[in-house]
Amino acid sequence: MTAVNNQNLLQLRFIQQAHIEAVKPSFDQLPDNPYADGAFRKRRYSVLKFADDAVSLQPTKAFVQDDSINTFQGNVERVYENLETSLINCDGFKHLLREFKQMTGIDDERDIEVHQFRMLAIESDTPPAPEGIHQDGFDHVCVCGVSHENIAGGELLVYENKESEPCFKMEIKDGLFALINDRQVWHNATPMNKLDADQVGYLDCFVFTA
């Protein structure tokens, strides 16, 4: 990829598996999602601050994206349940926040928005990102793979612009930490299919934004 204004467009790390194992169980408690993507995406959403190794939950707010960014459910105020307290206070989750702050260089006062997803493969070619090739409207977007079960697909795709072919493709493996410069590049994910049609298939991940 060609650098734009000498900025990093994509940074990759792998998180130690012990930290990933610590946050995995919370995904089994994700509630149903009442919005347009609810058939195939369970989720929680919180706004946090992280300073001095302490997480502080910020007031609950509706999550809304302009329809110029999200053509699937733009201009819709969506309210989700907060991340569970047990997750927010666990060392594994704090390690993820620490990595995110280190990679982005954001200060202690910056809000970190965290989306916790279970993306279900429910039919042929289920889209993990129903809005397609998109930006999220932030400076930094980080995808953290946590778990996957009985699926093919769901790879991360990165594009130089919305009309181009993908310039990067990678499986969202457990522990993958992919930080995307959301102001400069676009992203998407490949459709998901079950390997065994009779079993549940899903991809669990966090998306951190700031």
Backbone bond lengths (Angstrom), bond angles and torsions (degrees), N, CA, C in turn:
res aa  C-N    CA-C-N  psi(-1)  N-CA   C-N-CA  omega(-1)  CA-C   N-CA-C  phi
1 M - - - 1.452 - - 1.525 109.60 -
2 T 1.294 116.95 142.77 1.459 121.24 178.23 1.523 110.14 -82.47
3 A 1.315 117.17 132.00 1.459 120.57 179.55 1.522 110.15 -68.30
4 V 1.309 116.39 141.51 1.452 122.61 177.23 1.534 107.32 -110.75
5 N 1.361 116.11 117.43 1.466 120.12 -179.42 1.534 111.92 53.40
6 N 1.329 116.41 34.20 1.462 122.37 177.92 1.532 112.94 58.42
7 Q 1.326 117.13 25.38 1.459 120.45 178.93 1.526 110.04 -97.09
8 N 1.334 115.36 146.76 1.449 118.92 172.11 1.526 108.95 -68.20
9 L 1.310 116.56 129.80 1.456 121.00 178.77 1.524 111.63 -94.75
10 L 1.331 116.30 -28.40 1.461 120.93 -177.47 1.519 108.52 -154.02
11 Q 1.340 116.53 128.53 1.462 121.60 175.66 1.527 108.10 -123.54
12 L 1.323 115.84 138.23 1.456 121.15 -178.08 1.523 110.81 -123.68
13 R 1.321 115.47 137.60 1.456 122.07 170.80 1.523 108.12 -140.97
14 F 1.326 115.54 164.54 1.458 120.55 169.52 1.524 108.51 -119.08
15 I 1.306 115.03 131.00 1.459 122.40 -178.65 1.523 109.11 -86.40
16 Q 1.331 116.81 140.26 1.462 120.03 177.51 1.527 110.68 -55.37
17 Q 1.316 115.10 137.85 1.457 119.76 -172.60 1.525 113.29 -61.93
18 A 1.320 117.65 -28.12 1.466 119.93 179.20 1.523 110.99 -61.08
19 H 1.324 117.31 -37.58 1.467 120.50 178.56 1.530 110.91 -69.71
20 I 1.316 116.32 -37.11 1.469 120.66 178.13 1.521 110.62 -67.01
21 E 1.327 116.81 -43.08 1.462 120.36 178.69 1.528 111.44 -60.62
22 A 1.329 116.24 -31.87 1.470 120.00 -177.88 1.521 112.14 -68.13
23 V 1.334 117.62 -30.60 1.471 119.97 -177.02 1.522 113.02 -97.65
24 K 1.328 118.09 -12.19 1.471 121.02 -176.26 1.527 114.30 -56.62
25 P 1.341 119.49 -46.05 1.471 118.70 -172.91 1.521 114.11 -59.03
26 S 1.321 117.85 -28.70 1.466 120.33 -176.34 1.525 111.94 -65.08
27 F 1.311 117.77 -23.82 1.469 120.29 -179.18 1.529 112.09 -68.88
28 D 1.322 116.55 -23.90 1.466 119.38 177.29 1.524 111.96 -70.99
29 Q 1.325 117.27 -13.20 1.467 121.85 -178.41 1.531 112.87 -103.39
30 L 1.311 117.80 11.53 1.463 119.59 -178.65 1.526 110.63 -67.28
31 P 1.339 117.40 134.29 1.462 120.19 -179.31 1.524 111.84 -80.00
32 D 1.325 115.21 167.47 1.454 120.29 174.58 1.521 109.66 -65.68
33 N 1.299 115.81 155.07 1.454 124.61 -175.32 1.534 107.65 -111.95
34 P 1.348 119.04 118.21 1.463 121.40 -172.73 1.526 115.08 -82.59
35 Y 1.339 117.87 3.32 1.462 119.39 -172.79 1.527 111.68 -100.06
36 A 1.332 116.61 -171.81 1.456 121.25 -168.91 1.527 113.44 -61.65
37 D 1.336 116.37 -26.57 1.465 119.74 179.17 1.526 112.11 -94.98
38 G 1.326 116.86 11.59 1.458 120.48 -171.85 1.509 115.20 -65.90
39 A 1.314 117.67 -24.03 1.463 119.51 -178.76 1.522 111.72 -66.50
40 F 1.332 116.59 -25.58 1.467 118.24 -174.40 1.532 114.05 -133.03
41 R 1.345 118.05 8.54 1.464 119.00 175.92 1.530 109.81 -140.98
42 K 1.341 116.11 113.10 1.457 121.35 169.07 1.524 107.30 -90.01
43 R 1.344 116.71 147.24 1.465 115.89 -176.02 1.520 112.13 -162.38
44 R 1.335 113.16 157.18 1.461 124.29 165.13 1.518 107.08 -126.00
45 Y 1.347 115.53 163.83 1.462 120.13 -177.17 1.520 108.80 -152.20
46 S 1.331 116.16 132.34 1.462 120.94 177.06 1.519 110.08 -142.34
47 V 1.333 114.40 154.79 1.463 122.02 170.85 1.527 106.62 -109.04
48 L 1.336 116.46 126.14 1.464 122.01 -173.50 1.517 110.72 -127.87
49 K 1.318 115.18 160.19 1.450 122.69 160.86 1.530 106.90 -120.87
50 F 1.338 116.04 148.41 1.458 120.44 -178.25 1.523 108.11 -134.56
51 A 1.330 116.29 111.65 1.466 121.95 -178.57 1.519 109.02 -147.78
52 D 1.330 116.34 141.98 1.469 122.31 179.09 1.527 111.31 53.25
53 D 1.329 114.93 38.62 1.462 123.02 176.89 1.528 112.62 63.72
54 A 1.322 116.63 21.69 1.468 121.19 178.37 1.521 109.25 -122.22
55 V 1.324 115.52 137.23 1.464 121.94 178.35 1.517 108.53 -99.00
56 S 1.316 117.32 128.94 1.461 120.88 175.25 1.525 108.95 -118.69
57 L 1.313 114.58 123.29 1.458 121.67 -179.81 1.525 108.91 -77.01
58 Q 1.319 116.83 127.50 1.460 122.02 179.59 1.532 110.02 -89.87
59 P 1.322 117.90 163.00 1.462 120.08 -177.68 1.527 112.61 -53.99
60 T 1.312 115.14 140.45 1.463 120.77 -179.96 1.521 109.74 -63.12
61 K 1.331 115.57 136.57 1.456 119.90 175.84 1.518 109.22 -139.87
62 A 1.323 114.87 158.21 1.462 119.29 176.35 1.526 108.80 -71.19
63 F 1.317 115.56 143.30 1.457 121.19 174.36 1.529 107.35 -95.91
64 V 1.328 115.76 124.10 1.467 119.71 -178.99 1.519 108.69 -141.68
65 Q 1.330 115.72 138.59 1.458 122.08 175.77 1.523 108.41 -123.12
66 D 1.315 115.69 141.83 1.451 120.44 177.43 1.535 110.02 -63.07
67 D 1.323 116.77 148.13 1.459 118.18 -178.03 1.527 112.47 -70.49
68 S 1.332 117.46 -10.11 1.459 118.96 172.22 1.524 111.42 -73.96
69 I 1.340 116.59 -21.20 1.463 122.34 177.64 1.521 110.59 -97.02
70 N 1.325 116.04 -46.87 1.465 121.46 -177.18 1.527 108.57 -115.09
71 T 1.310 116.25 100.42 1.459 120.64 -178.29 1.524 112.16 -79.93
72 F 1.333 117.09 -9.95 1.470 120.89 -177.87 1.520 111.39 -86.06
73 Q 1.341 117.10 -46.54 1.464 120.23 177.65 1.534 110.36 -146.19
74 G 1.329 114.26 51.29 1.445 120.59 176.90 1.523 112.01 -74.30
75 N 1.346 115.47 155.44 1.471 123.58 -179.69 1.525 113.08 61.56
76 V 1.325 117.08 18.19 1.461 121.61 177.12 1.525 108.06 -105.12
77 E 1.331 116.72 122.31 1.461 120.01 175.92 1.525 108.80 -76.89
78 R 1.323 115.00 117.58 1.464 119.74 -177.13 1.533 108.80 -115.43
79 V 1.305 116.30 128.11 1.466 122.15 179.86 1.525 108.14 -114.36
80 Y 1.311 115.94 124.00 1.462 121.87 -178.48 1.522 109.92 -119.05
81 E 1.310 115.88 158.42 1.461 120.18 173.94 1.525 109.47 -67.75
82 N 1.339 115.38 146.39 1.460 120.71 178.36 1.521 111.46 -67.20
83 L 1.327 115.15 159.90 1.459 120.60 169.60 1.525 108.87 -57.08
84 E 1.314 115.89 147.02 1.462 120.06 -179.51 1.537 110.46 -66.00
85 T 1.327 115.30 144.07 1.466 120.70 -179.80 1.523 111.21 -58.55
86 S 1.327 116.61 -39.02 1.473 120.17 -179.44 1.525 111.44 -63.01
87 L 1.333 117.33 -33.30 1.464 120.93 176.77 1.523 110.36 -72.48
88 I 1.324 116.80 -48.49 1.466 121.26 -176.88 1.527 111.53 -57.02
89 N 1.328 116.50 -34.95 1.465 119.87 -175.82 1.518 114.31 -93.23
90 C 1.320 118.31 0.05 1.472 118.77 -176.65 1.531 110.29 -83.53
91 D 1.319 115.57 149.06 1.459 121.13 -175.25 1.529 111.94 -63.15
92 G 1.328 117.21 -34.72 1.457 119.93 -179.94 1.516 111.91 -62.00
93 F 1.332 116.60 -42.80 1.462 120.56 179.36 1.524 110.52 -67.98
94 K 1.327 117.23 -40.75 1.464 120.16 177.85 1.530 110.87 -61.12
95 H 1.315 116.55 -34.81 1.467 119.37 177.64 1.527 110.30 -63.43
96 L 1.336 117.61 -39.48 1.466 120.53 178.02 1.528 110.80 -63.16
97 L 1.324 116.69 -43.44 1.459 120.15 177.87 1.531 111.04 -62.66
98 R 1.325 115.55 -39.51 1.471 120.69 179.69 1.538 110.08 -62.01
99 E 1.320 115.99 -44.27 1.465 120.95 178.68 1.533 110.57 -63.10
100 F 1.330 116.74 -42.33 1.458 120.95 -179.01 1.527 110.59 -62.71
101 K 1.317 117.14 -44.52 1.459 120.50 179.61 1.531 110.91 -65.76
102 Q 1.305 116.65 -40.00 1.460 119.98 -179.37 1.524 111.30 -64.63
103 M 1.319 116.66 -41.54 1.467 120.48 -177.29 1.526 111.88 -73.12
104 T 1.322 117.66 -33.25 1.459 120.74 -176.81 1.519 113.18 -91.07
105 G 1.340 116.73 -26.70 1.453 120.42 -176.33 1.521 113.92 75.90
106 I 1.344 118.21 16.15 1.465 120.08 -179.84 1.528 109.91 -71.72
107 D 1.345 116.08 154.16 1.452 119.32 -177.25 1.531 111.04 -90.11
108 D 1.331 115.28 176.35 1.466 121.01 -173.67 1.528 113.10 -65.67
109 E 1.324 117.17 -22.50 1.462 120.56 -176.09 1.524 113.08 -86.65
110 R 1.307 116.45 -9.46 1.464 119.52 -176.83 1.523 110.38 -75.95
111 D 1.326 116.55 133.43 1.463 121.03 172.74 1.522 110.04 -68.01
112 I 1.323 115.31 139.93 1.464 122.42 171.52 1.524 107.18 -115.06
113 E 1.304 116.44 119.16 1.463 120.41 177.99 1.532 108.04 -94.58
114 V 1.321 115.81 132.07 1.464 120.98 -174.99 1.515 109.23 -124.36
115 H 1.314 115.17 123.54 1.463 122.56 173.71 1.529 107.53 -107.80
116 Q 1.303 116.35 129.68 1.459 122.03 177.02 1.519 107.58 -111.69
117 F 1.327 116.61 117.26 1.464 122.51 -172.28 1.524 112.13 -117.23
118 R 1.320 115.98 142.86 1.465 122.30 155.38 1.525 105.96 -118.75
119 M 1.319 116.20 112.67 1.457 122.49 -178.21 1.519 108.32 -97.99
120 L 1.315 115.80 115.97 1.458 122.21 -173.26 1.525 110.91 -95.39
121 A 1.317 115.98 137.19 1.465 121.08 169.89 1.525 107.09 -88.74
122 I 1.325 116.95 107.12 1.468 120.24 -173.06 1.515 112.79 -111.48
123 E 1.310 116.69 -16.02 1.461 120.51 -179.67 1.515 107.47 -155.21
124 S 1.325 117.24 -179.47 1.456 119.69 178.71 1.519 110.82 -62.10
125 D 1.342 116.22 129.12 1.470 122.83 176.67 1.529 112.58 56.68
126 T 1.340 116.37 53.54 1.466 120.51 174.17 1.528 109.53 -67.76
127 P 1.337 118.96 128.99 1.474 120.08 -178.00 1.527 111.58 -84.31
128 P 1.329 119.18 120.38 1.467 119.83 173.63 1.523 111.90 -62.88
129 A 1.336 116.48 -33.75 1.465 121.58 179.96 1.532 107.62 -120.86
130 P 1.338 117.64 90.97 1.469 119.50 -173.24 1.520 114.11 -64.50
131 E 1.338 118.34 -17.63 1.461 120.39 178.23 1.515 112.72 -79.54
132 G 1.360 117.60 -5.23 1.456 121.25 177.69 1.519 112.32 76.15
133 I 1.316 116.76 -150.77 1.465 121.87 -179.73 1.527 108.12 -65.27
134 H 1.334 116.45 122.23 1.458 118.36 -170.56 1.528 112.35 -154.65
135 Q 1.320 115.05 165.76 1.451 123.99 163.57 1.523 107.29 -116.19
136 D 1.342 116.87 158.17 1.460 120.73 -175.96 1.522 113.42 -101.66
137 G 1.342 117.48 -6.85 1.455 119.80 176.75 1.513 114.34 85.94
138 F 1.334 117.75 25.64 1.464 122.78 179.42 1.521 109.53 -125.31
139 D 1.329 116.69 171.54 1.460 120.00 171.61 1.526 110.59 -73.75
140 H 1.327 115.49 -42.58 1.465 121.08 -173.04 1.525 110.36 -129.18
141 V 1.315 116.03 133.74 1.458 122.38 173.60 1.524 107.44 -130.10
142 C 1.323 116.56 126.77 1.465 120.55 -178.91 1.515 109.96 -125.40
143 V 1.324 115.91 126.75 1.460 122.52 175.12 1.517 108.19 -100.96
144 C 1.337 116.20 126.95 1.464 121.12 178.52 1.520 108.81 -120.27
145 G 1.312 117.49 112.00 1.463 121.93 177.40 1.518 110.59 -74.19
146 V 1.334 116.01 134.49 1.467 120.84 -178.22 1.521 111.96 -117.72
147 S 1.321 117.63 -44.23 1.455 119.33 -176.96 1.526 108.97 -160.04
148 H 1.331 116.50 153.54 1.459 120.43 172.39 1.525 108.54 -146.31
149 E 1.308 115.09 147.39 1.455 120.11 -175.14 1.526 109.23 -144.21
150 N 1.328 116.79 121.49 1.463 122.93 168.98 1.533 112.49 57.40
151 I 1.336 117.36 42.73 1.461 119.21 177.01 1.525 111.39 -133.95
152 A 1.321 114.24 151.61 1.461 123.31 163.97 1.520 106.13 -116.80
153 G 1.326 116.54 143.41 1.463 120.13 -178.66 1.508 111.30 97.64
154 G 1.326 116.11 -162.21 1.461 121.45 -176.83 1.516 113.29 75.35
155 E 1.335 117.35 21.33 1.468 119.37 178.92 1.532 110.85 -74.52
156 L 1.320 115.35 147.30 1.450 122.16 175.57 1.527 109.58 -74.33
157 L 1.337 115.49 133.14 1.463 122.46 176.18 1.521 108.97 -120.30
158 V 1.332 117.41 136.75 1.465 122.55 177.39 1.529 108.09 -124.71
159 Y 1.339 115.53 139.73 1.462 122.48 -174.53 1.527 110.18 -128.11
160 E 1.334 116.66 145.74 1.459 120.20 174.48 1.523 111.38 -71.00
161 N 1.319 117.69 -31.92 1.459 122.17 173.58 1.525 108.32 -155.15
162 K 1.308 116.23 171.76 1.465 120.85 -171.63 1.524 112.64 -67.75
163 E 1.320 116.95 -22.67 1.464 119.91 -176.44 1.531 112.72 -96.69
164 S 1.332 118.05 -4.36 1.463 120.46 -173.71 1.529 111.56 -89.66
165 E 1.312 115.16 167.59 1.456 121.49 169.78 1.534 108.10 -76.30
166 P 1.343 118.37 154.02 1.465 118.72 -179.96 1.522 111.96 -62.16
167 C 1.328 115.41 138.16 1.460 120.47 177.56 1.526 111.38 -100.52
168 F 1.347 116.81 -5.15 1.470 121.08 179.54 1.518 108.24 -150.06
169 K 1.337 115.22 137.74 1.468 120.96 177.60 1.520 107.92 -144.34
170 M 1.340 116.92 130.62 1.461 119.99 -179.36 1.515 110.43 -153.08
171 E 1.318 116.24 139.22 1.452 121.58 174.78 1.532 109.62 -62.34
172 I 1.330 116.30 136.47 1.463 120.52 177.08 1.527 107.83 -83.09
173 K 1.303 115.14 80.85 1.461 121.21 -176.83 1.526 110.16 -74.72
174 D 1.323 115.88 159.26 1.458 120.45 176.14 1.536 108.33 -59.84
175 G 1.321 116.04 121.13 1.452 120.62 -179.92 1.509 115.21 96.44
176 L 1.349 118.41 -7.52 1.453 119.56 176.60 1.526 109.94 -66.17
177 F 1.309 116.77 132.96 1.466 123.58 179.13 1.519 105.69 -123.81
178 A 1.326 117.37 103.51 1.464 122.27 -174.10 1.517 109.35 -115.90
179 L 1.327 116.79 110.42 1.460 122.70 -179.51 1.522 109.15 -97.68
180 I 1.336 115.49 122.67 1.464 122.22 -175.78 1.526 109.77 -110.87
181 N 1.322 116.39 134.87 1.459 121.38 173.46 1.531 107.10 -78.39
182 D 1.325 115.54 97.83 1.467 120.71 -170.31 1.521 112.66 -71.63
183 R 1.326 118.25 -15.86 1.458 120.16 178.72 1.532 112.12 -82.27
184 Q 1.340 115.80 -18.37 1.459 119.06 -171.55 1.527 114.02 -114.03
185 V 1.323 117.39 -27.61 1.460 119.63 -178.14 1.532 109.97 -130.27
186 W 1.310 115.40 168.95 1.454 123.60 -178.58 1.530 108.30 -115.66
187 H 1.330 116.64 162.27 1.463 118.37 179.80 1.523 111.50 -146.19
188 N 1.313 114.54 166.53 1.457 123.19 -178.35 1.522 106.30 -164.52
189 A 1.317 117.50 -175.89 1.466 121.78 174.32 1.524 108.47 -143.85
190 T 1.317 116.07 149.06 1.459 119.98 -179.34 1.531 110.19 -73.86
191 P 1.344 117.80 152.46 1.466 121.46 179.55 1.527 111.64 -59.49
192 M 1.335 115.61 153.09 1.457 122.18 -179.08 1.522 110.35 -108.72
193 N 1.325 114.98 143.15 1.460 122.12 174.13 1.522 109.60 -135.18
194 K 1.324 115.80 145.80 1.459 120.02 176.57 1.528 110.25 -71.56
195 L 1.310 116.04 143.20 1.459 120.73 172.00 1.526 110.18 -78.40
196 D 1.325 116.92 -40.34 1.463 124.21 175.69 1.531 107.20 -117.13
197 A 1.301 116.90 111.16 1.467 121.70 -173.79 1.520 113.08 -62.35
198 D 1.329 117.65 -19.86 1.468 120.88 -176.14 1.525 112.83 -91.19
199 Q 1.328 117.86 -4.22 1.456 121.66 -177.77 1.523 110.69 -115.27
200 V 1.319 116.15 159.72 1.463 120.88 176.65 1.529 109.75 -68.37
201 G 1.325 116.16 139.32 1.455 121.36 176.04 1.519 110.24 -127.68
202 Y 1.336 117.45 133.26 1.463 119.21 -177.51 1.522 111.66 -157.76
203 L 1.333 113.88 162.39 1.463 123.65 171.14 1.519 107.73 -125.78
204 D 1.333 117.68 125.40 1.464 123.22 177.38 1.520 108.86 -103.37
205 C 1.329 116.46 132.63 1.458 119.07 176.50 1.518 110.63 -157.87
206 F 1.331 114.56 159.71 1.460 122.38 168.01 1.514 107.95 -101.77
207 V 1.327 116.00 149.43 1.458 122.13 165.68 1.523 107.16 -123.43
208 F 1.336 116.46 118.91 1.462 123.40 177.90 1.531 107.98 -102.67
209 T 1.326 117.65 134.00 1.458 120.99 176.79 1.522 110.58 -133.03
210 A 1.322 115.64 151.21 1.473 121.28 175.82 1.525 108.53 -156.33
